[in-house]
């Protein structure tokens, strides 16, 4: 019975080969993809921050804010103020 239960449950570190190959776990990779998508939308889109959070899979603005703080050290609204195309004199693209 113990053999069956141990073989039917994933072992700890089941994603170790993926982490070694990519340098991060699959969950962290997805988080980085979401962050990059949100960064592009904040720079080039007229959508509000809550809409962007939903579109990029964060679920809500708070989760996106925490991710931005952890990876970039800045809140999404502050990121937009610094890097928005409108701040550089270019028109925002409606998305």
Rosetta constraint file for C-alpha pairs under 8 A:
AtomPair CA 1 CA 5 HARMONIC 6.38 0.50
AtomPair CA 2 CA 6 HARMONIC 6.09 0.50
AtomPair CA 3 CA 7 HARMONIC 6.17 0.50
AtomPair CA 4 CA 8 HARMONIC 6.15 0.50
AtomPair CA 5 CA 9 HARMONIC 6.41 0.50
AtomPair CA 6 CA 10 HARMONIC 7.88 0.50
AtomPair CA 6 CA 11 HARMONIC 7.93 0.50
AtomPair CA 10 CA 14 HARMONIC 6.37 0.50
AtomPair CA 15 CA 19 HARMONIC 6.19 0.50
AtomPair CA 15 CA 25 HARMONIC 6.62 0.50
AtomPair CA 15 CA 26 HARMONIC 7.54 0.50
AtomPair CA 16 CA 20 HARMONIC 6.07 0.50
AtomPair CA 16 CA 25 HARMONIC 7.60 0.50
AtomPair CA 17 CA 21 HARMONIC 6.16 0.50
AtomPair CA 18 CA 22 HARMONIC 5.94 0.50
AtomPair CA 18 CA 23 HARMONIC 7.66 0.50
AtomPair CA 18 CA 24 HARMONIC 7.34 0.50
AtomPair CA 18 CA 25 HARMONIC 6.50 0.50
AtomPair CA 18 CA 26 HARMONIC 7.15 0.50
AtomPair CA 19 CA 23 HARMONIC 4.91 0.50
AtomPair CA 19 CA 24 HARMONIC 4.47 0.50
AtomPair CA 19 CA 25 HARMONIC 4.76 0.50
AtomPair CA 19 CA 26 HARMONIC 7.32 0.50
AtomPair CA 20 CA 24 HARMONIC 7.16 0.50
AtomPair CA 24 CA 28 HARMONIC 5.99 0.50
AtomPair CA 24 CA 29 HARMONIC 6.30 0.50
AtomPair CA 25 CA 29 HARMONIC 6.24 0.50
AtomPair CA 26 CA 30 HARMONIC 6.27 0.50
AtomPair CA 27 CA 31 HARMONIC 6.27 0.50
AtomPair CA 28 CA 32 HARMONIC 6.23 0.50
AtomPair CA 29 CA 33 HARMONIC 6.30 0.50
AtomPair CA 30 CA 34 HARMONIC 6.19 0.50
AtomPair CA 31 CA 35 HARMONIC 6.14 0.50
AtomPair CA 31 CA 67 HARMONIC 7.91 0.50
AtomPair CA 32 CA 36 HARMONIC 6.17 0.50
AtomPair CA 33 CA 37 HARMONIC 6.24 0.50
AtomPair CA 34 CA 38 HARMONIC 6.13 0.50
AtomPair CA 34 CA 56 HARMONIC 5.35 0.50
AtomPair CA 34 CA 57 HARMONIC 6.63 0.50
AtomPair CA 34 CA 58 HARMONIC 7.36 0.50
AtomPair CA 35 CA 39 HARMONIC 6.09 0.50
AtomPair CA 35 CA 56 HARMONIC 7.76 0.50
AtomPair CA 35 CA 64 HARMONIC 7.82 0.50
AtomPair CA 35 CA 67 HARMONIC 7.39 0.50
AtomPair CA 35 CA 68 HARMONIC 7.17 0.50
AtomPair CA 36 CA 40 HARMONIC 6.33 0.50
AtomPair CA 37 CA 41 HARMONIC 6.35 0.50
AtomPair CA 37 CA 56 HARMONIC 6.33 0.50
AtomPair CA 38 CA 42 HARMONIC 6.03 0.50
AtomPair CA 38 CA 52 HARMONIC 6.22 0.50
AtomPair CA 38 CA 53 HARMONIC 7.00 0.50
AtomPair CA 38 CA 56 HARMONIC 6.08 0.50
AtomPair CA 39 CA 43 HARMONIC 6.19 0.50
AtomPair CA 39 CA 79 HARMONIC 7.94 0.50
AtomPair CA 40 CA 44 HARMONIC 6.06 0.50
AtomPair CA 40 CA 45 HARMONIC 7.80 0.50
AtomPair CA 41 CA 45 HARMONIC 4.92 0.50
AtomPair CA 41 CA 47 HARMONIC 7.65 0.50
AtomPair CA 41 CA 52 HARMONIC 6.83 0.50
AtomPair CA 42 CA 46 HARMONIC 7.74 0.50
AtomPair CA 42 CA 47 HARMONIC 7.74 0.50
AtomPair CA 42 CA 49 HARMONIC 7.48 0.50
AtomPair CA 42 CA 52 HARMONIC 7.56 0.50
AtomPair CA 42 CA 76 HARMONIC 7.53 0.50
AtomPair CA 42 CA 79 HARMONIC 7.57 0.50
AtomPair CA 42 CA 80 HARMONIC 5.31 0.50
AtomPair CA 42 CA 83 HARMONIC 7.97 0.50
AtomPair CA 42 CA 84 HARMONIC 6.50 0.50
AtomPair CA 43 CA 80 HARMONIC 5.86 0.50
AtomPair CA 43 CA 83 HARMONIC 5.66 0.50
AtomPair CA 43 CA 84 HARMONIC 3.97 0.50
AtomPair CA 43 CA 85 HARMONIC 5.71 0.50
AtomPair CA 44 CA 84 HARMONIC 6.24 0.50
AtomPair CA 44 CA 85 HARMONIC 5.90 0.50
AtomPair CA 44 CA 92 HARMONIC 5.51 0.50
AtomPair CA 44 CA 93 HARMONIC 5.60 0.50
AtomPair CA 44 CA 94 HARMONIC 7.97 0.50
AtomPair CA 45 CA 92 HARMONIC 5.77 0.50
AtomPair CA 45 CA 93 HARMONIC 5.10 0.50
AtomPair CA 45 CA 94 HARMONIC 5.46 0.50
AtomPair CA 45 CA 95 HARMONIC 5.73 0.50
AtomPair CA 46 CA 92 HARMONIC 6.09 0.50
AtomPair CA 46 CA 93 HARMONIC 6.42 0.50
AtomPair CA 46 CA 94 HARMONIC 5.35 0.50
AtomPair CA 46 CA 95 HARMONIC 6.80 0.50
AtomPair CA 47 CA 51 HARMONIC 6.25 0.50
AtomPair CA 47 CA 52 HARMONIC 6.52 0.50
AtomPair CA 47 CA 94 HARMONIC 7.36 0.50
AtomPair CA 47 CA 95 HARMONIC 6.92 0.50
AtomPair CA 48 CA 52 HARMONIC 6.38 0.50
AtomPair CA 49 CA 53 HARMONIC 6.16 0.50
AtomPair CA 49 CA 61 HARMONIC 6.65 0.50
AtomPair CA 49 CA 76 HARMONIC 7.24 0.50
AtomPair CA 49 CA 77 HARMONIC 7.16 0.50
AtomPair CA 50 CA 54 HARMONIC 6.41 0.50
AtomPair CA 50 CA 60 HARMONIC 6.34 0.50
AtomPair CA 50 CA 61 HARMONIC 5.06 0.50
AtomPair CA 51 CA 55 HARMONIC 6.15 0.50
AtomPair CA 52 CA 56 HARMONIC 6.04 0.50
AtomPair CA 53 CA 57 HARMONIC 6.34 0.50
AtomPair CA 53 CA 58 HARMONIC 5.16 0.50
AtomPair CA 53 CA 59 HARMONIC 6.22 0.50
AtomPair CA 53 CA 60 HARMONIC 5.52 0.50
AtomPair CA 53 CA 61 HARMONIC 5.40 0.50
AtomPair CA 53 CA 64 HARMONIC 5.96 0.50
AtomPair CA 54 CA 58 HARMONIC 5.81 0.50
AtomPair CA 54 CA 59 HARMONIC 5.12 0.50
AtomPair CA 54 CA 60 HARMONIC 5.99 0.50
AtomPair CA 54 CA 61 HARMONIC 7.77 0.50
AtomPair CA 58 CA 63 HARMONIC 5.85 0.50
AtomPair CA 58 CA 64 HARMONIC 5.60 0.50
AtomPair CA 59 CA 63 HARMONIC 6.95 0.50
AtomPair CA 59 CA 64 HARMONIC 7.97 0.50
AtomPair CA 60 CA 64 HARMONIC 6.64 0.50
AtomPair CA 61 CA 65 HARMONIC 6.07 0.50
AtomPair CA 62 CA 66 HARMONIC 6.23 0.50
AtomPair CA 63 CA 67 HARMONIC 6.30 0.50
AtomPair CA 64 CA 68 HARMONIC 6.14 0.50
AtomPair CA 64 CA 76 HARMONIC 7.49 0.50
AtomPair CA 65 CA 69 HARMONIC 6.10 0.50
AtomPair CA 65 CA 75 HARMONIC 5.44 0.50
AtomPair CA 65 CA 76 HARMONIC 5.94 0.50
AtomPair CA 66 CA 70 HARMONIC 6.13 0.50
AtomPair CA 66 CA 75 HARMONIC 7.77 0.50
AtomPair CA 67 CA 71 HARMONIC 6.11 0.50
AtomPair CA 68 CA 72 HARMONIC 5.31 0.50
AtomPair CA 68 CA 73 HARMONIC 6.44 0.50
AtomPair CA 68 CA 74 HARMONIC 5.99 0.50
AtomPair CA 68 CA 75 HARMONIC 5.80 0.50
AtomPair CA 68 CA 76 HARMONIC 6.35 0.50
AtomPair CA 69 CA 73 HARMONIC 4.21 0.50
AtomPair CA 69 CA 74 HARMONIC 4.92 0.50
AtomPair CA 69 CA 75 HARMONIC 5.76 0.50
AtomPair CA 74 CA 78 HARMONIC 6.34 0.50
AtomPair CA 74 CA 79 HARMONIC 6.26 0.50
AtomPair CA 75 CA 79 HARMONIC 6.14 0.50
AtomPair CA 76 CA 80 HARMONIC 6.19 0.50
AtomPair CA 77 CA 81 HARMONIC 6.34 0.50
AtomPair CA 78 CA 82 HARMONIC 6.34 0.50
AtomPair CA 79 CA 83 HARMONIC 6.02 0.50
AtomPair CA 79 CA 84 HARMONIC 7.81 0.50
AtomPair CA 80 CA 84 HARMONIC 4.98 0.50
AtomPair CA 81 CA 87 HARMONIC 6.83 0.50
AtomPair CA 82 CA 87 HARMONIC 7.00 0.50
AtomPair CA 83 CA 87 HARMONIC 6.77 0.50
AtomPair CA 83 CA 88 HARMONIC 7.80 0.50
AtomPair CA 84 CA 88 HARMONIC 6.98 0.50
AtomPair CA 84 CA 92 HARMONIC 7.86 0.50
AtomPair CA 85 CA 89 HARMONIC 6.58 0.50
AtomPair CA 85 CA 90 HARMONIC 5.18 0.50
AtomPair CA 85 CA 91 HARMONIC 6.55 0.50
AtomPair CA 85 CA 92 HARMONIC 6.13 0.50
AtomPair CA 86 CA 90 HARMONIC 4.88 0.50
AtomPair CA 86 CA 91 HARMONIC 5.32 0.50
AtomPair CA 86 CA 92 HARMONIC 5.64 0.50
